[in-house]
Amino acid sequence: MDYPKHLGEKIRTKVATSYLKHELRKLFPSISEPEIEGLIVNKNLAIPRDFWNGVHGVGMGFKLHIGFIYLNTAENISWSFETIDIKSINFGVDRDLTRMAGSRSVEKIVEYLRANPKTYDKYLEEFKMNWVEDKQRETDPIIICEKKDGLAIYEGNGRLEKLILDNREKTKGYVGRYTTSEKRPLNYWLPTSLIMDLLLFVYQAIEEDDQDLFESQIKVIRNMLRDSESGKKEFIERALSSKKEYREPILTALGI
């Protein structure tokens, strides 16, 4: 079984690479741009397995950015690089500015600041005091993804806030939009480490003859594999133990 072709689309790896560059420079300030590029395009990485597992490892291991790998690799999300009007997007999380304006909508936040110039001046002064200057990271593309209520920032909430306070109207970024009426990721990369972690509990259930634990974990794994072709491949070929006492009952329970 080959991996789904969409996992190798250049636009997806560009989104991921942009994300990795931004986060790695934050975590390791002394690392240079060429060094980051070298890590990302290292020929020793197996594509797509090691690349997408690595993206997940950085996102979750360092930043607890849950969900990015699923959005980035979902077959029903189409990605593009665009110049976008910031008033057409929303913040992805609450910040002091969103709480102050009572909305995550950039358009409503801008309206609020224009109607309250003294509040704007005070907030801008405080923001500048806390903003860490980094011209490279500051100009990194933001990452936006469609939600049920419109486009929202996934990565770049701080940069978006600075754009608003600088009275900018447009910015460049990667935008992900659903190609299906169902607004949830489908057929995405399922991290191999996640599958292996869950399987440890299944092995434990088999060893202890704990049928309740076994069935509960099998149910979770079945639901996970349902929406991921690559997850099924990783599960069978890499994550699942080759030991007969584990492998056979698990495959039988899953109907594989």
N, C-alpha and C positions, 0 to 999 in steps of 0.2 A: 504493500500500500504506500503510495506516495503521499507527501504532505499536500494539503490544499494549495492551489496555485496562488491564491490571494495573499498568502503569508509571505510570498517573495516579492510583492509589489514594491517598487522603489519608493513610492510616496509614503508607504507605511514605515519603511526603514528610515526615511528622512525625518518623519515625525518623531520616531523613537530616538534617533541620533541627536536631534535638537534637544530633546528632553534630557538625554544623558549628559550632553555637554553642559547644559545649564546646571544640573544637579551636582555633577562631579566638580565643577569649578567652585561651587559653593562649599562642598565638603572638603576639597583639597585645593586651597587657594594657590599653592605653588605649582600646581600642575599646569602644563602649557597646552595650547591648542593642538599642536602636532602630536603631543603625547596622548591626548584624548582621542584624536583621530586614529592613532596607532592601536589603541585598545579596541576601538569599535570595528575596525576593518581587519583585525588580526586574522590571518589565514588559518590559524590553528583552531578557530571557532567553527563548529559544525553549524551550517546554516540549513534550516532555520532554528534548529533545536537550541544550540548554545546561545545564539543571539537573543532569542526571545526569552529564554530562561534568565539570561543576564540582565535584560531590561527589567524583568520582574524582580530580580534579586536586588538591583539598585533601588527601584521604586519602593518595594516593600521593606527591604532590609535596612535601608537608611532613612527613608522618609515616610513609611507607612502610607504610601499613596495607593490605597486600595482601588482596584478597578481599572487602572490605566491600561494594563496589558490587554484587558478584554475589549476596551473601546478601540485601542490602537489596531487590534488584529481581527475584530469582528468582520465577517464577510459582508454583513448588511449595513456597514458604515463605510461611506465613501469619503476619502480625505482629499483635500485640495489646499494649496497655498494661496492665500488671498490678501488683498488690501480691504480691510473691513471698517465700516463706520462703528465706532465704539458704542454709540447710542443704541445699536441694534442688539447688544449683548447684555448678559447679566453676570454678576459675580457668582462664582461657584460656591463660595462659603461666606459666612457673615464676618464682617470686619467692623471696626469702630465706625467707619464711614457709612456702611449699610445700616447699622443699628441707629445711627444718628438720623439718617434720612428716612428710615422706616421702610426701606426697599432695597432689593439687590439689583434692580433695574438701573443701568447706567443713565438712561434718559431721565428717570425720576430723580436720581441723585444729582445730576447736573442742574435740573430745575430747582432742586432744594438749595444748592449752593448759590445759585444766581439770586435766589430770593432772600438769602441770608448772607450777605457779603462779609459781615463781621465774623460770623462762624467760619466762613471759608478762610479768611485771613489767619485766624487762630489755628485752625486745623492744619493749614499749609505750613505754618511755622513749626508746629509740633512734628509734622511728618518729616520735614527737612532735617530736624534734629536727630531723628531715628533712622533715616535712610542711609544705608551703607553704599557709598559710591563705588560702582563697578561698571565702567562704560561698556565692557564686553557683554556682561550678563544683562545689563539694562536694555540692550538693543536686541536680545534674543527674541525670536518669534514667540508669541503666546500660543497656547494650545486651547482650542475651543471645541466643544462638542454639543450636539443637539440633545436637548432634554424634552420632556413632554410639554414644558411651558416655554420652549424656545432655546436659543443658543446661550450657553453658559461657559465661563472660563473653567478649564480643568487645571491648567498650569499657567500661572502668570497673574494672579490676583494682585500682587504688590505692584507689578509693572502697570497693570490697568489703573490702579489707584493713582499712580504717578502721572499717567496720561491725562486723567481727569483733572488733577490739580494743576497740571501744566497747560490746561485748556486746549489739549490736542483733540482733534476730531476723528482721526483715522490711525490705524496701525496695521502691521502685517502679522499674519499668523496662520497656523494650520487649523483648518476647520473640518470637523467630521460631521457628516449628515447621514441620517438613516435613509436607506433605499427601500425600506419596507414600512408598512403601516404600523407594525409592531415596534414600539420604541424600547427595545431591549437588545443587547448584543447577542448575536447568533454565530455559531461556528467560529469560535475564537481560539487562540492558543491557550491551552490549559497547562499551567506551569507543572513541570515534571515533579518538582520538589513537593508541591501541594498534594499530588496524587500519592507520592511515596509516604508522606507524613500520615495521611489517612489510612493507608494500608497497614501501618504499624499497629493501629488499633484493631484492624481486622485480624491480623496475625495473633494479637493478644487474645482476642475472642476465641479463636480456634484453639489455641493452646490451653485456655481455661475452660473450654467447652461452654462458653457464655453465649447462648443463642440469641438473647435479646440484644447484646452489644453487636454481635455479628450482623444481625438483620438490620439494625439501625444504621450501621456504617455502610453496609451494602446499598441501602436505600439512598444514602448521600452520594456515594460513588456513581450509582446508576443515573441519578439526576444530573450530576456533573458531566458525565460522558455523553449525555443526551444531546447537548448543544455544542459538542466539539469533536470534529473528525480527528484532528491531530491529537486530542486527548485520548481517544480510543487507541490510536497507534502507540503513543507513549506508554499508555497503561499496559498494553499487551507485550510490547517489545522491550521496554526498558524498566518500568516501575515495578511490575508484578514479579514476585519471587519465582525462580525456576523450580523451587522445591515442590514436589508433587503434593505433599500434605497441605500446602497453602494454595497452590495454583488451581488445583482441580475443584475444590469446593467453592472457591471464589468465582471462577469462570462459570461453573454450573449455576450458582445463585444469580449471576448476572445474565444468564442465558446466552453466553458467548461461546 
